[in-house]
Amino acid sequence: MRVFQVLLSLLLAATASAATLPGFQVETIAHADGFVTSVVTDSQGTIYFTTAEGWIHRVDGSQATKVASLPTRFGGNGGLLGMALLDDATAVVHYTTWKPEPDLLPILDDVISKVDLATGAETVLHTFVCDVGYRPNGVSDEHHGGNPTVAPDGTIFVGIGEYASRAIAQMPGWNAGRIWRIDPFGNVTQWALGMRNPYDLAWDPHLGKVVVADNGQTGGDEIHVLERGANGDWPPEANVENPSEPVYIFPKTVAPTGFHRLHGANAMLPYGYLMGAFVTKAIYYFPTVEGEVADPFPLLEQFSEYVIDVTEAPNGEIIFATAMFPKTTIHRLRTPQRGDCNGDGRADWRDVWPLMEEIAEGEHPRVLAQEGEHVGSWGCDANLDGLIRQDDLDALVRLITTRHRAVRAR
C-alpha cells in the first residue's frame, strides 16, 4: 500500500509540469468541477475554495466536498468572486446578483456576506448597488474585483472594479473602482478610489495600509500600497491631483489574480507577498513592497492551467488554485529544503559540490541562487540567514552528519 501511495504521488506531481525555480516542485491535491475564484486555509490547515458558479468547497484528502452555495451564477467577471476566513467556522464572501432576464447590463449588486461553514447559512453584511442612480438598470458583468481579505481585528477589505466603465472609478457616490473597508458590524467606509479591477488585496499590519494588485488595460498591471483616502489614478485621463503612485508596474500583461501576504511560517519564503497571474500562468514572489520594489521572482511560470489564487497554510505550505474550464485543480507548491543546493528534493552529500560552486560566485542573497554561472536552488542557504556564503557549507555538513547519525541510531 505504501509503494502505491508513493507511485501515485509521483504520478500526480509529474502531470503538473511547469517552469519552476530550481528546487520548487508542484504537487496536485484535488480536482473539482467549475471555475475556481479563491483558495484559503483555516488554522488547522483545512483547505477551502470557491467556484464562480456559487459553491464553497472543502478539500477532504484528495476529494472536494461542497459545503455551501450562494445565490449567484457564473458569467463574465460575475459570480462567486472569492472568500476569506473570519475564523475556522465562518467565511466572508463576495458575489454578484443578476437580473432574472437576459440583459446587456445584467448585474445588479456586489454582495459581501458571512457564511457559516457548518450549516451554509448566509448573513449579508453589505450590498453594494451597482447603478447607484437606478438599481434596475444594472451594469456590465466585467470588472467586479474579487477576493476580500480580513485584517487581524476582523476588519474586511474588498475591491470592486469599475464595471469596465472607466470614469465611474472617479465619480462621487459610486461604489465601483474602489477599495472598501467593512468593520465586523457591517459599517462601510471608502478606503481608496481610482482602481480599474482589483482582483485581490492584502492588509499589511506593519504599514497600516492595503496592498492591492490592480489589473491594467494593456500591460501596466500595478501593485499599489494604499493608505486611507488614496486615489489609484484610474482612468489616466481623469488628471487626478496627488495620486497614489504604484510601487511596481509590470512591463507586460500578466493579469494579477490572487495576492497573499506571507506570515513567516515558510523558511524559504518568510516575508513578502505572493501573486498569482492569469495570462502568464505564474506565481510571483515580491520580497518587499516598500522602497524601490525590484522585479518579482517567478517561482512558477507558464503552468499548464490558469493560476487564479495562492495562499499559505499555517505550517508554511504554499497552496494555489488553477482553472482550465470546466475544471478546477488545487495544488501544493513545495519550496526547496534547507541544504538542497542542487534542487533534487533532498539535502545530502551530493549538494556539497554545487554549494561550493555557488559560494565561489561570491556572497549573495539566496533569492539569486538561480542567477550567475552556476544555477543553484534557494536551498543552498543551508543556515537560513538569507545569504549564500562560506558558513552555509559548514551548516550543510552539520545537517548531513546529524541526519546520518540519526538514521544509524534507529
MIGU-115878 format. One line per 2 residues: number of its first residue (from 1); their letters; for each residue x, y, z of C-alpha. Coordinates in Angstrom, 1 decimal. Example, Ala and Ser with C-alpha at 12.3 -4.5 7.8 and 13.67 -1.06 7.14 Angstrom:
# residues 2
1> as> 12.3 -4.5 7.8 | 13.7 -1.1 7.1
This chain:
# residues 410
1> mr> 0.0 0.0 0.0 | 2.8 2.4 0.9
3> vf> 4.5 1.8 -2.5 | 1.2 2.5 -4.3
5> qv> 0.8 5.8 -2.5 | 4.4 6.9 -3.4
7> ll> 3.9 6.0 -7.0 | 0.5 7.8 -7.1
9> sl> 2.1 10.9 -5.6 | 4.9 10.9 -8.2
11> ll> 2.4 10.5 -11.0 | 0.3 13.4 -9.8
13> aa> 3.4 15.6 -9.4 | 4.6 14.7 -12.9
15> ta> 1.3 15.6 -14.5 | 1.6 19.2 -13.3
17> sa> 4.7 20.2 -15.2 | 5.8 23.8 -15.5
19> at> 8.8 26.1 -15.4 | 9.7 26.5 -11.7
21> lp> 12.8 27.9 -10.0 | 15.3 25.1 -9.1
23> gf> 14.1 23.0 -6.1 | 10.5 24.2 -6.3
25> qv> 8.0 21.4 -7.1 | 4.3 21.2 -7.8
27> et> 2.0 18.5 -6.4 | -1.7 18.2 -7.3
29> ia> -4.0 17.8 -4.3 | -7.6 17.7 -5.6
31> ha> -9.9 18.4 -8.6 | -13.4 19.7 -8.9
33> dg> -15.9 20.9 -11.5 | -16.3 24.6 -12.0
35> fv> -14.1 27.7 -12.3 | -12.2 28.4 -9.1
37> ts> -12.0 32.0 -7.8 | -10.2 31.7 -4.5
39> vv> -8.5 29.3 -2.1 | -7.9 29.7 1.7
41> td> -6.8 27.5 4.6 | -8.0 27.6 8.2
43> sq> -5.9 27.5 11.4 | -5.8 23.6 11.2
45> gt> -4.7 23.6 7.6 | -8.1 22.6 6.1
47> iy> -8.3 23.9 2.5 | -11.5 25.7 1.2
49> ft> -12.0 27.1 -2.2 | -14.8 28.9 -4.1
51> ta> -16.0 28.4 -7.7 | -17.7 31.2 -9.7
53> eg> -20.8 29.1 -10.1 | -21.6 29.8 -6.4
55> wi> -20.1 27.0 -4.4 | -17.8 26.9 -1.4
57> hr> -15.8 23.6 -1.3 | -13.8 21.9 1.4
59> vd> -10.8 19.7 0.5 | -11.1 16.3 2.2
61> gs> -8.0 14.3 1.4 | -8.0 14.3 -2.4
63> qa> -11.7 15.0 -2.7 | -13.6 18.3 -2.9
65> tk> -16.8 18.5 -0.9 | -19.4 21.2 -1.4
67> va> -20.3 22.8 1.9 | -22.3 25.9 1.0
69> sl> -23.8 27.7 -2.0 | -24.6 31.4 -2.7
71> pt> -27.4 32.9 -4.8 | -25.4 33.8 -7.9
73> rf> -24.3 32.3 -11.2 | -21.1 32.4 -13.3
75> gg> -20.8 34.8 -16.3 | -18.2 37.3 -17.5
77> ng> -16.4 38.5 -14.3 | -19.5 37.8 -12.2
79> gl> -20.5 35.0 -9.8 | -19.0 34.0 -6.5
81> lg> -15.8 36.0 -6.8 | -13.9 34.9 -3.7
83> ma> -13.7 34.3 0.0 | -11.7 34.8 3.1
85> ll> -12.0 33.4 6.6 | -13.1 35.4 9.6
87> dd> -12.4 32.3 11.8 | -12.4 28.5 11.3
89> at> -16.2 28.4 11.3 | -17.1 31.5 9.2
91> av> -16.3 32.6 5.7 | -16.7 36.1 4.3
93> vh> -17.6 36.0 0.6 | -18.1 38.4 -2.4
95> yt> -20.6 37.6 -5.1 | -22.8 39.4 -7.7
97> tw> -26.5 39.3 -8.1 | -28.1 39.1 -11.5
99> kp> -31.2 40.3 -13.3 | -33.7 37.4 -13.8
101> ep> -33.9 38.1 -17.6 | -31.0 38.2 -20.1
103> dl> -29.7 41.7 -20.5 | -26.6 43.5 -21.9
105> lp> -26.2 45.0 -18.4 | -27.1 42.0 -16.3
107> il> -25.6 42.6 -12.8 | -27.4 44.4 -10.0
109> dd> -25.2 44.2 -6.9 | -21.9 43.3 -5.4
111> vi> -22.7 41.5 -2.1 | -20.5 40.9 0.9
113> sk> -21.8 38.1 3.3 | -20.7 35.9 6.1
115> vd> -21.3 32.2 5.7 | -21.5 29.5 8.4
117> la> -19.3 26.7 7.0 | -21.1 24.1 9.0
119> tg> -24.7 25.0 8.1 | -24.2 27.1 4.9
121> ae> -26.4 29.9 6.5 | -25.7 33.3 5.0
123> tv> -25.7 36.7 6.8 | -25.5 39.7 4.4
125> lh> -23.0 42.3 5.7 | -23.5 44.8 2.9
127> tf> -24.9 45.1 -0.6 | -23.1 47.5 -3.0
129> vc> -25.7 48.6 -5.5 | -24.1 48.7 -8.9
131> dv> -26.0 51.5 -10.6 | -26.4 53.9 -7.7
133> gy> -28.8 56.2 -9.7 | -31.3 53.4 -10.6
135> rp> -30.6 49.9 -9.5 | -32.8 48.1 -12.1
137> ng> -30.5 49.5 -14.9 | -27.8 47.1 -13.9
139> vs> -24.2 47.2 -15.1 | -21.8 45.2 -17.2
141> de> -20.6 41.8 -15.9 | -17.0 42.9 -16.4
143> hh> -14.5 44.2 -13.7 | -16.2 43.5 -10.4
145> gg> -13.0 42.8 -8.4 | -12.8 39.6 -6.4
147> np> -11.4 38.3 -3.2 | -12.0 40.0 0.2
149> tv> -9.3 39.9 2.9 | -9.6 40.0 6.6
151> ap> -7.3 42.0 8.9 | -6.3 40.6 12.4
153> dg> -9.0 42.7 14.1 | -11.8 41.3 11.9
155> ti> -12.0 44.2 9.5 | -12.8 43.2 5.9
157> fv> -11.3 44.9 2.9 | -12.6 44.3 -0.6
159> gi> -12.1 45.8 -4.0 | -14.8 46.4 -6.7
161> ge> -13.8 47.1 -10.3 | -15.2 49.9 -12.4
163> ya> -17.5 47.6 -14.4 | -15.3 48.4 -17.5
165> sr> -16.8 51.9 -17.4 | -13.6 53.9 -16.7
167> ai> -14.9 57.2 -15.5 | -17.0 55.6 -12.7
169> aq> -13.8 55.0 -10.8 | -13.6 58.7 -10.0
171> mp> -17.2 59.7 -9.9 | -18.5 60.7 -6.5
173> gw> -21.2 58.5 -4.9 | -20.4 55.3 -6.9
175> na> -19.3 52.0 -5.4 | -17.2 51.0 -8.4
177> gr> -13.5 51.3 -8.9 | -12.9 51.4 -5.1
179> iw> -11.4 49.6 -2.1 | -13.9 49.3 0.7
181> ri> -13.4 48.8 4.5 | -16.2 46.9 6.3
183> dp> -16.0 46.6 10.1 | -17.2 43.5 12.0
185> fg> -20.7 45.1 12.4 | -21.2 45.8 8.7
187> nv> -20.3 49.5 8.7 | -18.7 50.5 5.4
189> tq> -16.2 53.2 4.7 | -14.4 54.0 1.4
191> wa> -10.6 53.3 1.7 | -9.5 54.3 -1.7
193> lg> -10.8 55.0 -5.2 | -9.4 55.2 -8.8
195> mr> -9.0 51.4 -9.3 | -9.6 49.5 -12.5
197> np> -10.1 45.9 -11.5 | -8.5 45.0 -8.1
199> yd> -9.0 41.2 -8.1 | -7.2 40.6 -4.8
201> la> -5.6 42.6 -2.0 | -4.0 42.2 1.4
203> wd> -3.8 44.1 4.6 | -0.3 44.9 5.8
205> ph> -0.4 45.4 9.6 | 3.2 46.8 9.8
207> lg> 2.5 49.5 7.2 | -1.2 50.0 8.2
209> kv> -2.1 50.0 4.5 | -3.8 47.9 2.0
211> vv> -1.6 46.3 -0.7 | -3.5 45.8 -4.0
213> ad> -2.8 44.1 -7.3 | -4.7 46.0 -9.9
215> ng> -5.3 44.9 -13.5 | -4.1 47.3 -16.1
217> qt> -5.5 47.9 -19.5 | -2.8 46.8 -21.9
219> gg> 0.2 46.0 -19.9 | 0.6 48.2 -16.9
221> de> -0.7 45.8 -14.2 | 0.2 47.5 -11.0
223> ih> 1.0 46.9 -7.3 | -0.4 49.7 -5.0
225> vl> 0.3 50.3 -1.3 | -2.7 52.4 -0.3
227> er> -3.4 54.5 2.8 | -6.9 55.6 3.6
229> ga> -8.1 58.3 1.2 | -5.7 57.3 -1.6
231> ng> -6.5 57.6 -5.3 | -5.1 55.0 -7.7
233> dw> -5.3 57.4 -10.7 | -7.6 55.3 -12.9
235> pp> -8.5 56.3 -15.5 | -5.4 58.3 -16.5
237> ea> -7.5 60.9 -18.4 | -9.0 62.0 -15.1
239> nv> -5.9 64.1 -14.3 | -6.0 63.3 -10.5
241> en> -4.1 65.7 -8.2 | -1.7 63.9 -5.9
243> ps> -2.4 60.3 -7.0 | -1.0 57.3 -5.2
245> ep> 1.8 56.1 -7.5 | 2.1 52.3 -7.9
247> vy> 5.2 50.8 -6.2 | 5.6 48.4 -9.2
249> if> 4.3 48.3 -12.8 | 4.6 45.1 -14.8
251> pk> 6.2 45.8 -18.2 | 3.9 43.3 -19.9
253> tv> 0.4 42.0 -19.2 | 0.3 39.3 -16.5
255> ap> -3.3 39.8 -15.3 | -2.9 39.7 -11.4
257> tg> -5.3 37.3 -9.7 | -4.6 36.0 -6.2
259> fh> -2.5 38.2 -3.8 | -1.2 37.0 -0.4
261> rl> 0.9 38.4 2.4 | 3.3 35.7 3.8
263> hg> 3.2 35.3 7.6 | 6.6 33.8 8.4
265> an> 5.9 30.1 8.6 | 7.8 29.1 5.4
267> am> 11.6 29.2 5.9 | 12.3 29.9 2.3
269> lp> 9.5 32.5 1.9 | 9.4 34.1 5.4
271> yg> 8.2 37.5 4.3 | 6.8 39.4 1.4
273> yl> 4.0 38.7 -1.0 | 2.9 36.0 -3.5
275> mg> 0.8 37.0 -6.5 | -0.9 34.7 -9.0
277> af> -1.2 35.7 -12.6 | -3.8 34.6 -15.2
279> vt> -2.1 35.4 -18.5 | 1.4 34.2 -17.7
281> ka> 0.1 31.3 -15.6 | 2.5 32.2 -12.9
283> iy> 3.2 32.7 -9.2 | 5.4 35.8 -8.5
285> yf> 7.3 36.5 -5.3 | 7.8 40.1 -4.0
287> pt> 10.2 40.1 -1.1 | 9.0 43.6 -0.2
289> ve> 6.6 46.3 -1.3 | 8.5 49.1 0.4
291> ge> 11.0 51.5 -1.1 | 12.3 50.7 -4.6
293> va> 10.5 47.4 -5.5 | 12.5 45.2 -7.8
295> dp> 11.2 42.8 -10.4 | 9.5 39.8 -8.6
297> fp> 10.8 36.3 -8.8 | 8.7 33.9 -10.9
299> ll> 8.5 30.8 -8.6 | 6.2 29.2 -11.2
301> eq> 5.6 30.3 -14.8 | 3.8 29.1 -17.9
303> fs> 1.9 26.5 -15.9 | -0.5 24.1 -17.8
305> ey> -3.5 25.9 -16.3 | -4.5 29.5 -15.4
307> vi> -3.3 30.4 -11.9 | -6.2 32.0 -10.0
309> dv> -5.3 32.3 -6.3 | -2.5 31.5 -3.9
311> te> -2.3 31.2 -0.1 | -0.2 29.9 2.7
313> ap> -1.2 27.3 5.2 | -0.3 27.7 8.9
315> ng> 2.6 25.2 8.5 | 4.0 27.3 5.7
317> ei> 2.9 25.2 2.8 | 2.0 27.2 -0.3
319> if> -1.3 26.2 -1.8 | -2.6 27.5 -5.1
321> at> -5.6 27.1 -7.3 | -5.8 26.8 -11.1
323> am> -8.6 26.7 -13.6 | -8.9 25.2 -17.1
325> fp> -12.6 25.4 -17.7 | -14.6 23.5 -16.8
327> kt> -12.2 22.0 -14.2 | -10.6 23.4 -11.1
329> ti> -7.4 22.0 -9.5 | -5.8 22.6 -6.1
331> hr> -2.1 22.3 -5.9 | 0.8 22.5 -3.4
333> lr> 4.0 24.4 -4.3 | 6.8 22.8 -2.4
335> tp> 9.8 25.1 -1.6 | 13.4 23.8 -1.6
337> qr> 14.6 22.0 1.5 | 17.3 23.7 3.6
339> gd> 20.6 22.4 2.3 | 19.2 21.1 -1.0
341> cn> 21.5 23.1 -3.2 | 21.2 21.0 -6.4
343> gd> 17.3 21.1 -6.2 | 16.7 17.3 -6.3
345> gr> 14.4 17.4 -3.3 | 16.9 16.2 -0.6
347> ad> 19.9 17.5 1.3 | 22.8 15.1 1.2
349> wr> 26.5 14.8 0.2 | 25.6 15.4 -3.5
351> dv> 24.8 19.0 -2.5 | 28.3 19.8 -1.3
353> wp> 30.0 20.4 -4.6 | 27.1 22.5 -6.0
355> lm> 27.2 24.6 -2.9 | 30.9 25.1 -3.2
357> ee> 30.4 26.3 -6.8 | 27.6 28.6 -5.6
359> ia> 29.9 30.0 -2.9 | 32.7 30.6 -5.4
361> eg> 30.5 33.2 -7.1 | 30.7 35.4 -4.1
363> eh> 28.3 36.2 -1.2 | 24.8 36.8 -2.5
365> pr> 21.1 36.6 -1.4 | 19.6 33.2 -1.6
367> vl> 16.9 34.5 -3.9 | 19.7 35.0 -6.5
369> aq> 20.9 31.4 -6.4 | 19.5 30.7 -9.8
371> eg> 21.4 33.6 -11.3 | 25.0 33.7 -12.4
373> eh> 27.2 31.0 -14.0 | 26.1 28.3 -11.5
375> vg> 22.4 27.7 -11.3 | 21.5 26.6 -7.7
377> sw> 18.5 26.2 -5.5 | 17.5 28.5 -2.7
379> gc> 18.3 25.5 -0.5 | 21.9 26.5 -0.9
381> da> 21.2 28.8 2.0 | 21.7 25.9 4.5
383> nl> 21.7 28.1 7.6 | 18.6 30.1 6.5
385> dg> 20.1 33.5 7.1 | 19.1 34.8 3.7
387> li> 22.6 34.8 2.2 | 24.7 32.2 0.4
389> rq> 28.3 32.2 1.7 | 31.0 30.1 3.2
391> dd> 29.3 29.4 6.5 | 26.5 27.6 4.6
393> ld> 29.0 24.9 3.8 | 29.6 24.2 7.5
395> al> 25.8 24.2 8.1 | 25.3 21.7 5.3
397> vr> 27.9 19.3 6.6 | 26.4 19.5 10.1
399> li> 22.9 18.9 8.7 | 24.0 15.9 6.7
401> tt> 26.1 14.4 9.5 | 23.3 14.8 12.0
403> rh> 20.8 13.1 9.7 | 23.2 10.3 9.0
405> ra> 23.8 9.7 12.7 | 20.0 9.8 13.4
407> vr> 19.4 7.1 10.7 | 22.2 4.9 12.0
409> ar> 20.8 5.1 15.6 | 17.4 3.7 14.6
